Each structure stands twice: as C-alpha cells, then as structure tokens.
C-alpha cells in the first residue's frame, strides 16, 4: 500500500512539473505591435477588420470606429481586409484582401525595408499601412450626408395576454385571450458609448375579449445590449401608455385608462436587415381596483 501511495505522489509531481514547463513562456520579450491604417470614410459608422494567416484561418477580427487598428501578430505571412459599415450598420463594400508580412524580430529592420508600406520603429513596433485596392465612392446626393447614430426597427408580433389580477374586471376579464397583436417602431443608439445602447419605442397593440376590441398605445424607454458578434441582443423596456376601450366601457374614467409597462425581449439578427424577436411585457392599469396582465409576444421585423 505504501509503495502504491508513493507511486501516485511521484506521478503527480512529474505531471505538475510537465505542466509547469509548458506554461512557461518561450520568450519573455514583448511581441511587437503592428498598426494598420486606411483611408477613412465620412459615411462609415464603423469598420470590420479581418486578418487571416497563410492557411486562410482568421487570426484577428475586430470592429473599430477609427480608421486604424493595432494587433500583435507572430512572424509570418498574412492578409487583411477592411469592411466599412454604413449608418444602418450594414457592410458597404470592402478593400479586398491585401497581403503583408510580419518579419522575425531578429531581422525586422531589413525585412521591413523589402515590404512596401511597412515601417518598423527602433522600439520594435511596426506600422503597417493598408491601402484599399478599391475605394467606394458615395453617390453625389449623399456625399455630404452624415450618418445618424441610431438603428431603426420596425416589427410586428403576435401578442396574447394573460391576466394576473383584474380588479373588478374594469379593463378585461379573468380569462386569458389568445387574440392579440403588436406593431412597434424603435429608435436605438448604435454608438458603443455606454454599457447598453439607449433608445425608445412606440408600441401599438390590439387585443380582443369576447366581442370587445381594445387598442393600447405605449411609449417605452429602451436599454439594449448586443453580444455574440453583434447578432443577438437583449432589450429591457420601461414605459407608460393609454388604452382605448369600446363604448361598452364608458364607466371607466380616463384616469383609469393609463397604464405602466415593463418588458424584456431577446432579438436575433437573421441577416443585416431582418430580425426575429421574442419577449414578454407586464402591464399594470390604474383602475379602481388595480388590474394587471402579462403579454408574451413573438414576431419579426426589419432594421435600418
């Protein structure tokens, strides 16, 4: 038993030393930083920069709002492509692939001199100047146009409602309704200035209970956060609105028709233009005895 215990300890020590050796850096000197720059475009909201190695494998991909970017690449042959995105955050042409070389540190000075458009400083930091092979020329009527820092969303969704508490039934009954829909227009900042992108939306919804049809108009403040390569987003809503009831609800005062709204939704960009979105809203009505309901929804729309 003792021999087996020692063997296990010995193996653990050997394994730990093996891991330690492989974790140690091969060279403690800092890797040079390459700086890539290109001609900026006033109509570009931001730029997507992609760098691939000789095996056509992406080794660097990043977005920037400036006409330059910095990367730290090991020696080798690469190619770079810059894709400007317009005010709708949609790709608007590209520079094409431009090949370049990152020389070994020991031969950086003379190797760089053989590569046009590459400069290496005495500190070991290189400056790669990327010149687009094809320049996108804006149309004459948009040459002086400045892009707005917003994305615009138009959508339609199926939206039933589920009563949570209904007071004396001033607004709706105690049974859920599967007949409902909502149309939304939203304007959300596309500038990465905050942790979330602020905005607002105007929602016009309809629901039916029995023979009664009601229209609700709600104005919401939004907080949106994109993630996963800017293809998905989570949006939080907080707002207030007014409900228009049929004549049979004449006893409901105008003060009781106001409501507050809170919601959360998940958005997926199927393409640069089309998106799918699902969420749930909670609405509270200021009736004589408070009324409230959940309104889950799922729909689709377009983004500009």
HELIX and SHEET records of a PDB file:
HELIX    1   1 UNK A    2  UNK A   23  1                                  22    
HELIX    2   2 UNK A  105  UNK A  107  5                                   3    
HELIX    3   3 UNK A  108  UNK A  114  1                                   7    
HELIX    4   4 UNK A  140  UNK A  142  5                                   3    
HELIX    5   5 UNK A  247  UNK A  249  5                                   3    
HELIX    6   6 UNK A  255  UNK A  257  5                                   3    
SHEET    1   A 4 UNK A  68  UNK A  71  0                                        
SHEET    2   A 4 UNK A  34  UNK A  37 -1                                        
SHEET    3   A 4 UNK A 126  UNK A 129  1                                        
SHEET    4   A 4 UNK A 118  UNK A 120 -1                                        
SHEET    1   B 4 UNK A  58  UNK A  64  0                                        
SHEET    2   B 4 UNK A  46  UNK A  53 -1                                        
SHEET    3   B 4 UNK A  76  UNK A  85 -1                                        
SHEET    4   B 4 UNK A  98  UNK A 102 -1                                        
SHEET    1   C 9 UNK A 162  UNK A 166  0                                        
SHEET    2   C 9 UNK A 291  UNK A 303 -1                                        
SHEET    3   C 9 UNK A 150  UNK A 158 -1                                        
SHEET    4   C 9 UNK A 180  UNK A 189 -1                                        
SHEET    5   C 9 UNK A 197  UNK A 209 -1                                        
SHEET    6   C 9 UNK A 212  UNK A 227 -1                                        
SHEET    7   C 9 UNK A 232  UNK A 244 -1                                        
SHEET    8   C 9 UNK A 258  UNK A 269 -1                                        
SHEET    9   C 9 UNK A 274  UNK A 285 -1                                        
END                                                                             
